[in-house]
Structures are given as C-alpha cells and as structure tokens.
Amino acid sequence: MTAFQALFLAFVQGITEFLPISSSGHLALFQKLFQLKEQPVFFDVLLHLGTLMAIIFFFRREIISLIKDWKKQKSLWILLIVGTIPAAVFGFLLNSKIEEIFNSIKLIGIMWVAFGLLLLLFRRFDNKEVKQIKEMKWFDALVIGLFQAVALFPGISRSGSTIIGGKIRKLSQDSAFTFSFLLAIPAILGATVLKIKDGIDIINPVMGIISVLISGIVGFFSLKLLQRLLKSDKFYLFGYYCLFLGIITIFFLS
C-alpha cells in the first residue's frame, strides 16, 4: 500500500463512515480498484479509531452525561445494550464469512441498489407523532439494533440503516441521529476487537498517525453535514447515489 492509497482510503473512510453510503462498501471497492490483495488489519483498525474519535468528540456532552449521571441514565444504558445485541450476535456468527462477503463486488453492488431504494422510501417514515430518546422502549432499541446488524453487509450503511430504523419507530430526527451514533460506539469497538484478533501488521507510524487524523477530522465534518441534511429533509437524496453506484458496480466493475 502506497502513502497516497493510505491517505486516500483514510479520506474515504472519514466521509463514508457517517454519510449513508456505506464505508465498508467503498473501502472494498477501492481495495479492488487499487488491486490491493488485502487491506492491512492494523491500518483498518486505525481508520476506525479515527472515526470513533470523531463520534466521541461530536457527542462529548451526551457521553459525559452518560458516564457522570449513570444512575439517572440507566434506561439509556439499557437501550444501548439491547440495541447492540443484534449486531454482536450476527457479527460473531458471520465473522468467518466476512472475507468472502467483502470479496464479492457484485454482492456489494446489489446491496447498494437495495439500500438506495430504502433511502428513497425514507420520506414515508416521517410522521407527526415523534418520540424523544427518553420515551424509547426496549423494543424500539431492538428494532434499531436489527437495522444496525443488517449493515454488516458492505453496501448497506450503518448510520443510514439505524436512522431509518429510528424513524420507523417514530423517533424525532435529532433522537434518531443521536441514538444511532451512540449505538455506533460499541459497534465500532466490537468490530475493532474482532479485527485485532486476526493479527496486527506493521505499518509506517507517520502514515498511521496521519491516517487517523484524516479519518477523524473528515468524519467530524461528515457528521455535521449529515445532521444538517436530516434537518433539511434531504437525507433521502443519498439513495440516488447508492442506486447509481450499485448499478455501475454490478454491470461494469464486478
């Protein structure tokens, strides 16, 4: 992997991890285009570390409140645990199949098309009766968690899936956005642990540090952009991008 490829992938990770266009799908696609036999495990861990830092900084007030006032926030802790279970179970069961799934560019294209169609239906999930996080029930968290589990397949966005899951459960835009990314923290940590178990490779430390910074900084601004798009009711427009990219991937890149 060259320095340019590493920095480019860090930039792609920062943008696509939070926007509803699938970071795993983009990284797998560019890995094929760059003709990389395998993306170094430790480099992948560093990219996710960068985007994890972006989430923690963006939601620092909510996270501090969760930790400091944990007794008052017990219900939210329970919701996060319930929401994490589906992805943890499916991630463990599919761990041995992940490499095979990521190697199928055609499958990634199909997932992009399916997810693009789901995004275009996003407006149908808008409703006047909206709930805040404090009004959520365990079943709401479970449904959102199932949407997160589906995003284990490359081509399906984790953030997009969980936000749509939140809207289906009648959460407000802000609540769906916040719960989605609080739920992302254990998901990213869990995925990182699974990757580390596969072994650690040695990479250029300077390139590694710069890649973390790029994915983190770009990820932070991607979060701000996503928040604005949700408020402006333009979230669904990413569906056209996913549809286009999926069709191109299926018919020209696979």
N, C-alpha and C positions, 0 to 999 in steps of 0.2 A: 504494500500500500504506500503510495507516494504522499508527500506532505499536502499537495493540492487535493488529492482524493479524500484525505482525512479531514481537512478543514471544510471541504465541500459537504461531506456527509454530516459533519457537526452542524453546519448551517441548515441542512435539510432536516435534521433531527429537531432542531430548535423550532422551525416553522411547523413541521407536520405533526409533532407530538401533541399539540394542543388544538390546532385547527382540525375540523372534521374531515380529514382527507387521508388518514392512516399513515403514521410514521413507519410502521413495520413494512407496509406495502412499498413505500417509496425507497426505504433502505434496501429491501430485497431487490427491487427493480434496478436501482443504481449499482448494486453489487454485481448484477448480471451485465449491465452496460459497461462497467469498468473491468469486467472479466476477472473479478476477484473470486478465487475459489472459495474463500471463507473469510468473513469479517472477523478480525481478532476479537476474542471474547472480552478481554480487558478493555479494549477500545469501546466496544458496545456498552460495557458497564459504565465507562467514563461519560459517554454521551447521555445515558440515562441519569447519571449523577448530576449532570449539568441541568437537565430539565427538572429533576426533583428539587434542586436548589431554587429554581425559578418558582415552582409552586409554593415552596416553604416561604420564600420572601414575599410573594404576592399575597398569600393568605396568612401572613405572620400574626396578625391580630386575632384571627379565629383560632389559630393553632395555640397561641399563648393562652387564650381564654380556655381552650380545651384542657390544657395542662394545669394552669393555675386554679381554675374553678372546676376541677374534675368531678367534684361531688355534685355540683349543680348541672354539670354536663353529662351526667351518667346516661341519660336517654340517648344523647347523640353518640356517645361511645358505643352503646349497644347497636344503634342503627349502622354505624360504620363497620362493626364486627359482622353483623348479619349481611350487610352488602358486600363484604369481602369474601364470604364463604364460597359463593358460586365460582368465582374466578380462581380461588385457591384450589378447589376440588377439580375443576376442569383443567387447570394448568398442570396439576400433578398427574392427571390421567393422560393428558396429551403431550407431556414433556418428551417422551420418546419418539413422538411423531412430528414434533415441531420442525426439525430439519427437513423432513420430507415435504411438509406443507409449504415451507418457505422456498423450496426448490422448484415448485410448480408455478411458473409465471402465469400460465393460463388460469389456474385456480385463483390467483391474486386478482387477475383481470375480472373474473366472474364476480368475485366478492366486491370489487369496486363498483361494478354495474348494479349489483343488488343494493349496496349501501347508498349509491347515488339515488336510486328510486325511493328508498326510505327517506332520504333527506328532502326530496321533492314533495313528499307527503307530510313534511314536518308541520306545515301550517294547519293541517287538520287537527293537530294535537293542541292547538291553542284553545283556551276556554276562559270564561269569565270567573269561574269558581277556582281560585288558586289557593294553595296551601303554602305555609312557610315551613322551614325545617323543623321548628319546634312542634308543628302539628303532624309531622310524619308518624306513621305507624311502621311496625316491623315488616309488614307485607310490602309497603312502599319501597323500603330499603332492599328487600329481597328481589323485587322486580328489577330495580335499577342494577343490582348486582348481577342478575342474569344477563342483562344487556351488556354489562362490562365483560362477562365471560365470553359472550359471542365475539367480542373484539379481539380475542386471542388469535383469530384468523386474520392474517395480513390482508389488507384491503378494506377492513372494517375499522373505523376509527373508534377508539375507546371513549374519547371525550364526546364525540358526536352521539354514540350509542347511549351513553349514560344520561346525557342531557335530554335526548328523546325519551328515554325511559322515565325520567323525572317529569317530563311534560305529560306523558301518558297517565302518570299518577297524579296529575293536576297540581304539580308544584309550580310556583311562580318562576319567572325567568331567573331571577337572582338566586333563589333557593336551589334550583336545578343546577345552575352554574357552580355554586359554592359546594354543594354536596358531591357533585361529580368529581371535583378536583381534590377535595378532602379524601374521597374514596380512592383517588389515584395514588396517594402516598403509600399505603400498604401494598397496593398492586405493583407499583414500580419497585418497591423494596423486595417483594417476594420474587419478582422476575429476575432481579439482580442477583439474589441468593442462588437461584437455580442456575444462572449463567456462571457464577463463580465456581459452583460445584463441578462444572465441566473443565475447569482448569484456568490458569492465568498465564497470559503470554506477556512477553517483554516488549514494550514499545518505547519510542523516543519520549522521554519525560516532558520535554518542552512542548512537543506536539500534543501530548496528552493534556497538559495544563491548558494550552490554548484552545483545544477542542472542547474541554469542559466549559471554559468561559464563553465560547461562541454559542454552544448549545443552550447555556443558561441565559445569556443576555437576549439572544434571539427568541428563546422560549418565553421570557418575561413579556416582551413586546407582543408576541403572538397571543398570549393570554389577554392582554389589554385589548387587542384587536377583536378577539373572539367575544369579549364582554360587550364591546360596542356593537358588533354585528347582531348579537342577541337582542339588544335593546332596540336596534333599528329595524328588527324583523327581516333581516337579510341573511339569516343563518342558512336557510334552505338553498341559497344560490350555490353553495358548495356542491350540491347534488349534481349540477350540470358539469362541474369539473370532474367529479368522480365518474360520471357516466362516460364522458369523453375519454378520460384516461383509461378507463376499463375497456372500452371498445378498441382503442389503439393498442392496448396491451394484448388483448385476445387475438386480434387479427394481424398485427404487424410485429409484435415483439416476442410472442411466445413461440 
